[in-house]
Amino acid sequence: MTGILTSDPRMVPNAKPVPAVSYEEASEMAHFGAQVLHPIAMEPAMKANVPVRVKNSYNPSAEGTIITKQDKPEQLVRVD
């Protein structure tokens, strides 16, 4: 894993890394079962506005995912 992915790579082999998400998005993903984060892990960072980077300890050169306060979250999925 190189950060937070678009889906569970065990179920979707071509899951892609997500470069950035908001604290709220990360908390929601954790609450609904994303195993990369514990549901309450974002609370201290959110309160202090400290960025969190999710990385792969086996591949430290990979970018990973940055979790920050985002006024306007990026659109990750578009359905037409």
Jmol script that loads the backbone (N, CA, C; Angstrom):
load data "model"
ATOM      1  N   MET A   1       0.838  -1.169   0.000  1.00  0.00           N
ATOM      2  CA  MET A   1       0.000   0.000   0.000  1.00  0.00           C
ATOM      3  C   MET A   1       0.890   1.242   0.000  1.00  0.00           C
ATOM      4  N   THR A   2       0.538   2.208  -0.799  1.00  0.00           N
ATOM      5  CA  THR A   2       1.338   3.432  -0.905  1.00  0.00           C
ATOM      6  C   THR A   2       0.560   4.650  -0.415  1.00  0.00           C
ATOM      7  N   GLY A   3      -0.275   4.463   0.565  1.00  0.00           N
ATOM      8  CA  GLY A   3      -1.133   5.532   1.084  1.00  0.00           C
ATOM      9  C   GLY A   3      -2.575   5.052   1.065  1.00  0.00           C
ATOM     10  N   ILE A   4      -3.497   5.981   1.015  1.00  0.00           N
ATOM     11  CA  ILE A   4      -4.914   5.630   0.916  1.00  0.00           C
ATOM     12  C   ILE A   4      -5.220   5.355  -0.548  1.00  0.00           C
ATOM     13  N   LEU A   5      -5.903   4.261  -0.812  1.00  0.00           N
ATOM     14  CA  LEU A   5      -6.215   3.854  -2.182  1.00  0.00           C
ATOM     15  C   LEU A   5      -7.684   4.109  -2.503  1.00  0.00           C
ATOM     16  N   THR A   6      -8.002   4.106  -3.801  1.00  0.00           N
ATOM     17  CA  THR A   6      -9.367   4.363  -4.249  1.00  0.00           C
ATOM     18  C   THR A   6     -10.341   3.276  -3.831  1.00  0.00           C
ATOM     19  N   SER A   7      -9.849   2.084  -3.564  1.00  0.00           N
ATOM     20  CA  SER A   7     -10.682   0.969  -3.111  1.00  0.00           C
ATOM     21  C   SER A   7      -9.790  -0.098  -2.500  1.00  0.00           C
ATOM     22  N   ASP A   8     -10.391  -1.141  -1.993  1.00  0.00           N
ATOM     23  CA  ASP A   8      -9.646  -2.240  -1.375  1.00  0.00           C
ATOM     24  C   ASP A   8      -8.900  -3.001  -2.471  1.00  0.00           C
ATOM     25  N   PRO A   9      -7.569  -3.018  -2.449  1.00  0.00           N
ATOM     26  CA  PRO A   9      -6.811  -3.676  -3.515  1.00  0.00           C
ATOM     27  C   PRO A   9      -6.999  -5.191  -3.554  1.00  0.00           C
ATOM     28  N   ARG A  10      -7.518  -5.765  -2.483  1.00  0.00           N
ATOM     29  CA  ARG A  10      -7.810  -7.206  -2.510  1.00  0.00           C
ATOM     30  C   ARG A  10      -9.045  -7.485  -3.359  1.00  0.00           C
ATOM     31  N   MET A  11      -9.914  -6.497  -3.483  1.00  0.00           N
ATOM     32  CA  MET A  11     -11.145  -6.660  -4.268  1.00  0.00           C
ATOM     33  C   MET A  11     -11.039  -5.998  -5.639  1.00  0.00           C
ATOM     34  N   VAL A  12     -10.243  -4.936  -5.730  1.00  0.00           N
ATOM     35  CA  VAL A  12     -10.073  -4.196  -6.986  1.00  0.00           C
ATOM     36  C   VAL A  12      -8.570  -4.109  -7.259  1.00  0.00           C
ATOM     37  N   PRO A  13      -8.047  -5.002  -8.072  1.00  0.00           N
ATOM     38  CA  PRO A  13      -6.601  -5.062  -8.291  1.00  0.00           C
ATOM     39  C   PRO A  13      -5.984  -3.773  -8.838  1.00  0.00           C
ATOM     40  N   ASN A  14      -6.743  -2.979  -9.574  1.00  0.00           N
ATOM     41  CA  ASN A  14      -6.180  -1.753 -10.149  1.00  0.00           C
ATOM     42  C   ASN A  14      -6.517  -0.513  -9.314  1.00  0.00           C
ATOM     43  N   ALA A  15      -6.678  -0.684  -8.003  1.00  0.00           N
ATOM     44  CA  ALA A  15      -6.911   0.456  -7.113  1.00  0.00           C
ATOM     45  C   ALA A  15      -5.718   1.406  -7.196  1.00  0.00           C
ATOM     46  N   LYS A  16      -6.010   2.692  -7.191  1.00  0.00           N
ATOM     47  CA  LYS A  16      -4.971   3.718  -7.346  1.00  0.00           C
ATOM     48  C   LYS A  16      -4.790   4.510  -6.056  1.00  0.00           C
ATOM     49  N   PRO A  17      -3.588   5.019  -5.810  1.00  0.00           N
ATOM     50  CA  PRO A  17      -3.365   5.866  -4.635  1.00  0.00           C
ATOM     51  C   PRO A  17      -4.093   7.207  -4.786  1.00  0.00           C
ATOM     52  N   VAL A  18      -4.592   7.715  -3.680  1.00  0.00           N
ATOM     53  CA  VAL A  18      -5.228   9.028  -3.644  1.00  0.00           C
ATOM     54  C   VAL A  18      -4.198   9.992  -3.063  1.00  0.00           C
ATOM     55  N   PRO A  19      -3.837  11.066  -3.778  1.00  0.00           N
ATOM     56  CA  PRO A  19      -2.769  11.940  -3.297  1.00  0.00           C
ATOM     57  C   PRO A  19      -3.126  12.775  -2.070  1.00  0.00           C
ATOM     58  N   ALA A  20      -4.397  13.182  -1.931  1.00  0.00           N
ATOM     59  CA  ALA A  20      -4.769  14.045  -0.806  1.00  0.00           C
ATOM     60  C   ALA A  20      -6.246  13.864  -0.456  1.00  0.00           C
ATOM     61  N   VAL A  21      -6.536  13.905   0.838  1.00  0.00           N
ATOM     62  CA  VAL A  21      -7.916  13.892   1.331  1.00  0.00           C
ATOM     63  C   VAL A  21      -8.001  14.849   2.523  1.00  0.00           C
ATOM     64  N   SER A  22      -9.215  15.212   2.863  1.00  0.00           N
ATOM     65  CA  SER A  22      -9.421  16.083   4.028  1.00  0.00           C
ATOM     66  C   SER A  22      -9.491  15.234   5.295  1.00  0.00           C
ATOM     67  N   TYR A  23      -9.356  15.900   6.445  1.00  0.00           N
ATOM     68  CA  TYR A  23      -9.514  15.206   7.720  1.00  0.00           C
ATOM     69  C   TYR A  23     -10.877  14.528   7.782  1.00  0.00           C
ATOM     70  N   GLU A  24     -11.903  15.248   7.338  1.00  0.00           N
ATOM     71  CA  GLU A  24     -13.261  14.714   7.396  1.00  0.00           C
ATOM     72  C   GLU A  24     -13.414  13.467   6.534  1.00  0.00           C
ATOM     73  N   GLU A  25     -12.840  13.505   5.328  1.00  0.00           N
ATOM     74  CA  GLU A  25     -12.908  12.336   4.448  1.00  0.00           C
ATOM     75  C   GLU A  25     -12.168  11.149   5.053  1.00  0.00           C
ATOM     76  N   ALA A  26     -10.990  11.389   5.608  1.00  0.00           N
ATOM     77  CA  ALA A  26     -10.207  10.311   6.223  1.00  0.00           C
ATOM     78  C   ALA A  26     -10.949   9.727   7.419  1.00  0.00           C
ATOM     79  N   SER A  27     -11.548  10.574   8.241  1.00  0.00           N
ATOM     80  CA  SER A  27     -12.307  10.097   9.401  1.00  0.00           C
ATOM     81  C   SER A  27     -13.496   9.264   8.974  1.00  0.00           C
ATOM     82  N   GLU A  28     -14.179   9.718   7.935  1.00  0.00           N
ATOM     83  CA  GLU A  28     -15.346   8.978   7.442  1.00  0.00           C
ATOM     84  C   GLU A  28     -14.939   7.628   6.880  1.00  0.00           C
ATOM     85  N   MET A  29     -13.849   7.596   6.119  1.00  0.00           N
ATOM     86  CA  MET A  29     -13.371   6.314   5.575  1.00  0.00           C
ATOM     87  C   MET A  29     -13.022   5.355   6.712  1.00  0.00           C
ATOM     88  N   ALA A  30     -12.353   5.853   7.741  1.00  0.00           N
ATOM     89  CA  ALA A  30     -11.985   5.010   8.875  1.00  0.00           C
ATOM     90  C   ALA A  30     -13.225   4.512   9.601  1.00  0.00           C
ATOM     91  N   HIS A  31     -14.200   5.390   9.783  1.00  0.00           N
ATOM     92  CA  HIS A  31     -15.442   5.014  10.467  1.00  0.00           C
ATOM     93  C   HIS A  31     -16.171   3.895   9.725  1.00  0.00           C
ATOM     94  N   PHE A  32     -16.119   3.944   8.388  1.00  0.00           N
ATOM     95  CA  PHE A  32     -16.826   2.942   7.595  1.00  0.00           C
ATOM     96  C   PHE A  32     -15.961   1.754   7.202  1.00  0.00           C
ATOM     97  N   GLY A  33     -14.810   1.596   7.853  1.00  0.00           N
ATOM     98  CA  GLY A  33     -14.065   0.351   7.710  1.00  0.00           C
ATOM     99  C   GLY A  33     -12.741   0.387   6.990  1.00  0.00           C
ATOM    100  N   ALA A  34     -12.280   1.532   6.506  1.00  0.00           N
ATOM    101  CA  ALA A  34     -10.957   1.570   5.877  1.00  0.00           C
ATOM    102  C   ALA A  34      -9.927   1.193   6.939  1.00  0.00           C
ATOM    103  N   GLN A  35      -9.163   0.167   6.681  1.00  0.00           N
ATOM    104  CA  GLN A  35      -8.261  -0.353   7.691  1.00  0.00           C
ATOM    105  C   GLN A  35      -6.943   0.395   7.784  1.00  0.00           C
ATOM    106  N   VAL A  36      -6.755   1.406   6.957  1.00  0.00           N
ATOM    107  CA  VAL A  36      -5.511   2.164   6.988  1.00  0.00           C
ATOM    108  C   VAL A  36      -5.458   3.135   8.168  1.00  0.00           C
ATOM    109  N   LEU A  37      -6.634   3.510   8.718  1.00  0.00           N
ATOM    110  CA  LEU A  37      -6.705   4.455   9.827  1.00  0.00           C
ATOM    111  C   LEU A  37      -7.668   3.972  10.897  1.00  0.00           C
ATOM    112  N   HIS A  38      -7.371   4.331  12.142  1.00  0.00           N
ATOM    113  CA  HIS A  38      -8.320   4.068  13.232  1.00  0.00           C
ATOM    114  C   HIS A  38      -9.333   5.203  13.229  1.00  0.00           C
ATOM    115  N   PRO A  39     -10.609   4.919  13.515  1.00  0.00           N
ATOM    116  CA  PRO A  39     -11.651   5.965  13.440  1.00  0.00           C
ATOM    117  C   PRO A  39     -11.365   7.240  14.236  1.00  0.00           C
ATOM    118  N   ILE A  40     -10.664   7.150  15.373  1.00  0.00           N
ATOM    119  CA  ILE A  40     -10.418   8.378  16.138  1.00  0.00           C
ATOM    120  C   ILE A  40      -9.014   8.954  15.914  1.00  0.00           C
ATOM    121  N   ALA A  41      -8.273   8.384  14.992  1.00  0.00           N
ATOM    122  CA  ALA A  41      -6.891   8.812  14.776  1.00  0.00           C
ATOM    123  C   ALA A  41      -6.767  10.239  14.250  1.00  0.00           C
ATOM    124  N   MET A  42      -7.755  10.746  13.562  1.00  0.00           N
ATOM    125  CA  MET A  42      -7.677  12.080  12.965  1.00  0.00           C
ATOM    126  C   MET A  42      -8.016  13.199  13.945  1.00  0.00           C
ATOM    127  N   GLU A  43      -8.674  12.892  15.054  1.00  0.00           N
ATOM    128  CA  GLU A  43      -9.142  13.932  15.972  1.00  0.00           C
ATOM    129  C   GLU A  43      -8.036  14.870  16.463  1.00  0.00           C
ATOM    130  N   PRO A  44      -6.903  14.377  17.003  1.00  0.00           N
ATOM    131  CA  PRO A  44      -5.858  15.305  17.468  1.00  0.00           C
ATOM    132  C   PRO A  44      -5.282  16.162  16.338  1.00  0.00           C
ATOM    133  N   ALA A  45      -5.075  15.558  15.176  1.00  0.00           N
ATOM    134  CA  ALA A  45      -4.533  16.315  14.037  1.00  0.00           C
ATOM    135  C   ALA A  45      -5.521  17.380  13.577  1.00  0.00           C
ATOM    136  N   MET A  46      -6.800  17.046  13.553  1.00  0.00           N
ATOM    137  CA  MET A  46      -7.826  18.011  13.154  1.00  0.00           C
ATOM    138  C   MET A  46      -7.849  19.204  14.114  1.00  0.00           C
ATOM    139  N   LYS A  47      -7.805  18.922  15.404  1.00  0.00           N
ATOM    140  CA  LYS A  47      -7.875  19.988  16.411  1.00  0.00           C
ATOM    141  C   LYS A  47      -6.683  20.926  16.311  1.00  0.00           C
ATOM    142  N   ALA A  48      -5.502  20.395  16.013  1.00  0.00           N
ATOM    143  CA  ALA A  48      -4.285  21.210  15.949  1.00  0.00           C
ATOM    144  C   ALA A  48      -3.927  21.618  14.515  1.00  0.00           C
ATOM    145  N   ASN A  49      -4.742  21.212  13.542  1.00  0.00           N
ATOM    146  CA  ASN A  49      -4.503  21.502  12.121  1.00  0.00           C
ATOM    147  C   ASN A  49      -3.096  21.050  11.690  1.00  0.00           C
ATOM    148  N   VAL A  50      -2.754  19.810  12.062  1.00  0.00           N
ATOM    149  CA  VAL A  50      -1.463  19.219  11.720  1.00  0.00           C
ATOM    150  C   VAL A  50      -1.657  18.251  10.551  1.00  0.00           C
ATOM    151  N   PRO A  51      -0.930  18.435   9.451  1.00  0.00           N
ATOM    152  CA  PRO A  51      -1.051  17.502   8.326  1.00  0.00           C
ATOM    153  C   PRO A  51      -0.564  16.108   8.718  1.00  0.00           C
ATOM    154  N   VAL A  52      -1.197  15.089   8.169  1.00  0.00           N
ATOM    155  CA  VAL A  52      -0.825  13.691   8.410  1.00  0.00           C
ATOM    156  C   VAL A  52      -0.523  13.066   7.057  1.00  0.00           C
ATOM    157  N   ARG A  53       0.610  12.380   6.951  1.00  0.00           N
ATOM    158  CA  ARG A  53       0.931  11.689   5.706  1.00  0.00           C
ATOM    159  C   ARG A  53       0.882  10.193   5.962  1.00  0.00           C
ATOM    160  N   VAL A  54       0.098   9.484   5.149  1.00  0.00           N
ATOM    161  CA  VAL A  54      -0.007   8.021   5.213  1.00  0.00           C
ATOM    162  C   VAL A  54       0.961   7.476   4.176  1.00  0.00           C
ATOM    163  N   LYS A  55       1.940   6.691   4.655  1.00  0.00           N
ATOM    164  CA  LYS A  55       2.970   6.170   3.758  1.00  0.00           C
ATOM    165  C   LYS A  55       3.126   4.662   3.927  1.00  0.00           C
ATOM    166  N   ASN A  56       3.915   4.086   3.062  1.00  0.00           N
ATOM    167  CA  ASN A  56       4.234   2.665   3.097  1.00  0.00           C
ATOM    168  C   ASN A  56       5.631   2.514   3.691  1.00  0.00           C
ATOM    169  N   SER A  57       5.742   1.863   4.841  1.00  0.00           N
ATOM    170  CA  SER A  57       7.049   1.713   5.482  1.00  0.00           C
ATOM    171  C   SER A  57       7.999   0.829   4.668  1.00  0.00           C
ATOM    172  N   TYR A  58       7.463   0.003   3.769  1.00  0.00           N
ATOM    173  CA  TYR A  58       8.302  -0.832   2.920  1.00  0.00           C
ATOM    174  C   TYR A  58       8.736  -0.098   1.651  1.00  0.00           C
ATOM    175  N   ASN A  59       8.105   1.048   1.378  1.00  0.00           N
ATOM    176  CA  ASN A  59       8.446   1.849   0.200  1.00  0.00           C
ATOM    177  C   ASN A  59       8.423   3.330   0.598  1.00  0.00           C
ATOM    178  N   PRO A  60       9.380   3.773   1.411  1.00  0.00           N
ATOM    179  CA  PRO A  60       9.342   5.137   1.940  1.00  0.00           C
ATOM    180  C   PRO A  60       9.487   6.231   0.886  1.00  0.00           C
ATOM    181  N   SER A  61       9.963   5.903  -0.296  1.00  0.00           N
ATOM    182  CA  SER A  61      10.098   6.926  -1.332  1.00  0.00           C
ATOM    183  C   SER A  61       8.771   7.239  -2.026  1.00  0.00           C
ATOM    184  N   ALA A  62       7.773   6.401  -1.842  1.00  0.00           N
ATOM    185  CA  ALA A  62       6.453   6.651  -2.446  1.00  0.00           C
ATOM    186  C   ALA A  62       5.807   7.854  -1.765  1.00  0.00           C
ATOM    187  N   GLU A  63       5.059   8.638  -2.529  1.00  0.00           N
ATOM    188  CA  GLU A  63       4.420   9.861  -2.020  1.00  0.00           C
ATOM    189  C   GLU A  63       3.471   9.610  -0.857  1.00  0.00           C
ATOM    190  N   GLY A  64       2.655   8.591  -0.960  1.00  0.00           N
ATOM    191  CA  GLY A  64       1.634   8.362   0.051  1.00  0.00           C
ATOM    192  C   GLY A  64       0.470   9.317  -0.123  1.00  0.00           C
ATOM    193  N   THR A  65      -0.309   9.495   0.933  1.00  0.00           N
ATOM    194  CA  THR A  65      -1.477  10.372   0.922  1.00  0.00           C
ATOM    195  C   THR A  65      -1.327  11.408   2.017  1.00  0.00           C
ATOM    196  N   ILE A  66      -1.568  12.670   1.686  1.00  0.00           N
ATOM    197  CA  ILE A  66      -1.526  13.729   2.687  1.00  0.00           C
ATOM    198  C   ILE A  66      -2.959  14.023   3.134  1.00  0.00           C
ATOM    199  N   ILE A  67      -3.137  14.109   4.442  1.00  0.00           N
ATOM    200  CA  ILE A  67      -4.446  14.400   5.025  1.00  0.00           C
ATOM    201  C   ILE A  67      -4.344  15.771   5.684  1.00  0.00           C
ATOM    202  N   THR A  68      -5.163  16.702   5.210  1.00  0.00           N
ATOM    203  CA  THR A  68      -5.122  18.079   5.710  1.00  0.00           C
ATOM    204  C   THR A  68      -6.528  18.656   5.769  1.00  0.00           C
ATOM    205  N   LYS A  69      -6.616  19.854   6.327  1.00  0.00           N
ATOM    206  CA  LYS A  69      -7.866  20.601   6.260  1.00  0.00           C
ATOM    207  C   LYS A  69      -7.984  21.120   4.836  1.00  0.00           C
ATOM    208  N   GLN A  70      -9.091  20.811   4.195  1.00  0.00           N
ATOM    209  CA  GLN A  70      -9.304  21.274   2.831  1.00  0.00           C
ATOM    210  C   GLN A  70     -10.605  22.054   2.794  1.00  0.00           C
ATOM    211  N   ASP A  71     -10.521  23.299   2.372  1.00  0.00           N
ATOM    212  CA  ASP A  71     -11.728  24.107   2.267  1.00  0.00           C
ATOM    213  C   ASP A  71     -12.641  23.593   1.159  1.00  0.00           C
ATOM    214  N   LYS A  72     -12.045  23.156   0.069  1.00  0.00           N
ATOM    215  CA  LYS A  72     -12.805  22.632  -1.059  1.00  0.00           C
ATOM    216  C   LYS A  72     -12.186  21.291  -1.441  1.00  0.00           C
ATOM    217  N   PRO A  73     -12.741  20.172  -0.940  1.00  0.00           N
ATOM    218  CA  PRO A  73     -12.149  18.858  -1.230  1.00  0.00           C
ATOM    219  C   PRO A  73     -12.096  18.578  -2.734  1.00  0.00           C
ATOM    220  N   GLU A  74     -11.074  17.843  -3.133  1.00  0.00           N
ATOM    221  CA  GLU A  74     -10.952  17.447  -4.537  1.00  0.00           C
ATOM    222  C   GLU A  74     -12.070  16.471  -4.887  1.00  0.00           C
ATOM    223  N   GLN A  75     -12.488  16.510  -6.136  1.00  0.00           N
ATOM    224  CA  GLN A  75     -13.483  15.555  -6.609  1.00  0.00           C
ATOM    225  C   GLN A  75     -12.733  14.295  -7.014  1.00  0.00           C
ATOM    226  N   LEU A  76     -12.953  13.216  -6.272  1.00  0.00           N
ATOM    227  CA  LEU A  76     -12.206  11.987  -6.526  1.00  0.00           C
ATOM    228  C   LEU A  76     -12.873  11.087  -7.551  1.00  0.00           C
ATOM    229  N   VAL A  77     -14.196  11.111  -7.584  1.00  0.00           N
ATOM    230  CA  VAL A  77     -14.935  10.232  -8.482  1.00  0.00           C
ATOM    231  C   VAL A  77     -15.998  11.050  -9.193  1.00  0.00           C
ATOM    232  N   ARG A  78     -16.118  10.864 -10.473  1.00  0.00           N
ATOM    233  CA  ARG A  78     -17.141  11.564 -11.240  1.00  0.00           C
ATOM    234  C   ARG A  78     -17.991  10.530 -11.957  1.00  0.00           C
ATOM    235  N   VAL A  79     -19.292  10.640 -11.796  1.00  0.00           N
ATOM    236  CA  VAL A  79     -20.226   9.724 -12.440  1.00  0.00           C
ATOM    237  C   VAL A  79     -21.065  10.524 -13.411  1.00  0.00           C
ATOM    238  N   ASP A  80     -21.082  10.110 -14.663  1.00  0.00           N
ATOM    239  CA  ASP A  80     -21.903  10.803 -15.676  1.00  0.00           C
ATOM    240  C   ASP A  80     -23.170  10.031 -15.947  1.00  0.00           C
TER     241      ASP A  80
END
end "model"
wireframe off; spacefill off
backbone 0.3
color backbone group
